[in-house]
Amino acid sequence: MTEETLNTWQKAVVFLKDRGVAKIRVTYEGSGDSGAIDNVLYYDKEDDEYYSSQLNINESQHDDIQNLAYPMLDGLEDWYNNEGGYGDIIIDLDEFTYNIENNIRVTEIETYSHNGSLKEYLKE
């Protein structure tokens, strides 16, 4: 992470904490070789949801949060290729911690073999 990115993120944290935000929930989903952040939600200590418009968060500040989250996703299990995956990043601004719940979709294949005599099959 560059120093500029860190400074931008620090400013976003101060801005959000000043408005009563205690947690940020970032949701994401992907499949078929692409993926993206779906939503960023903001919560106070009681887990009541704030909306960006209530907090007067502009698009640039909202992008700063996403720009922190994307590198977190880069090191995870493959959540965007093939069947893909989805999940949440919970960022606790009071504890300055994060938790990622990453769900990967896996297709399971069961193979069965059947053989026999064609002569016997045709008699039936």
C-alpha positions in Angstrom: 0.0 0.0 0.0 1.4 3.4 -1.0 1.8 6.2 1.5 -0.7 8.2 -0.5 -3.3 5.4 -0.3 -2.7 5.1 3.5 -3.1 8.8 4.0 -6.3 8.8 1.9 -7.6 5.8 3.9 -6.7 7.5 7.2 -8.6 10.6 6.2 -11.7 8.5 5.3 -11.5 6.8 8.7 -11.4 10.1 10.6 -14.2 11.4 8.5 -16.4 8.4 9.2 -15.6 8.2 12.9 -16.5 11.9 13.3 -20.0 11.0 11.9 -20.5 8.1 14.3 -19.5 5.2 12.0 -18.2 2.3 14.0 -18.2 -0.5 11.3 -18.1 -0.7 7.6 -19.5 -3.7 5.7 -18.3 -4.3 2.2 -20.1 -6.9 0.1 -18.6 -8.4 -3.1 -19.4 -11.1 -5.6 -17.8 -12.6 -8.7 -17.8 -15.4 -11.3 -16.8 -16.1 -14.8 -13.4 -14.4 -14.5 -14.6 -11.1 -13.0 -15.8 -9.7 -9.8 -16.7 -6.5 -8.0 -17.6 -4.8 -4.8 -21.4 -4.7 -4.7 -22.1 -2.4 -1.8 -20.5 -0.5 1.1 -22.7 -0.1 4.2 -21.9 2.0 7.3 -23.0 1.2 10.8 -23.0 2.9 14.2 -22.1 1.1 17.5 -25.6 -0.4 17.8 -25.4 -1.8 14.2 -28.1 0.6 12.9 -27.3 1.2 9.2 -26.3 4.6 7.9 -26.7 5.5 4.2 -24.1 7.4 2.3 -26.5 10.3 1.9 -27.1 10.5 5.7 -23.4 10.8 6.3 -22.7 13.2 3.4 -20.1 10.9 1.9 -19.1 12.0 -1.5 -18.2 9.6 -4.3 -14.5 10.1 -3.9 -14.7 9.2 -0.2 -16.8 6.2 -1.0 -14.2 5.1 -3.6 -11.5 5.4 -0.9 -13.2 2.7 1.1 -13.5 0.5 -2.0 -9.8 1.1 -2.8 -8.9 -0.3 0.6 -11.1 -3.3 0.2 -10.0 -4.4 -3.3 -6.4 -5.2 -2.2 -7.8 -7.2 0.7 -9.7 -9.3 -1.8 -6.6 -9.9 -4.0 -5.0 -12.3 -1.6 -8.1 -14.4 -1.0 -9.2 -17.7 -2.4 -10.4 -17.5 -6.0 -13.7 -15.7 -5.5 -14.1 -14.4 -9.1 -13.2 -17.2 -11.5 -15.3 -20.1 -12.7 -18.3 -20.5 -10.4 -17.0 -17.6 -8.4 -17.8 -16.6 -4.9 -19.1 -13.9 -2.7 -18.6 -12.5 0.8 -18.4 -9.6 3.3 -15.5 -7.6 4.7 -16.4 -6.2 8.1 -14.1 -3.3 9.1 -14.2 -2.3 12.8 -13.1 1.3 13.0 -13.0 1.3 16.8 -10.8 -1.8 17.0 -9.1 -1.1 13.7 -9.6 -4.7 12.6 -11.2 -6.5 9.8 -12.9 -9.8 9.2 -13.5 -11.4 5.8 -16.1 -14.1 5.2 -15.2 -15.5 1.8 -17.6 -18.0 0.2 -16.4 -20.0 -2.8 -18.9 -21.8 -5.1 -17.7 -25.3 -6.0 -19.4 -27.6 -8.5 -19.3 -31.1 -7.4 -19.2 -33.9 -10.0 -20.2 -37.5 -9.3 -19.3 -40.1 -11.9 -21.0 -43.4 -12.4 -20.0 -46.2 -14.8 -22.4 -48.8 -16.1 -21.6 -51.7 -18.4 -23.0 -54.9 -19.6 -23.8 -57.1 -22.5 -25.5 -55.5 -25.4 -27.0 -58.9 -26.3 -28.6 -59.1 -22.9 -29.8 -55.5 -23.1 -31.5 -56.0 -26.4 -33.3 -59.2 -25.1 -35.1 -57.1 -22.4 
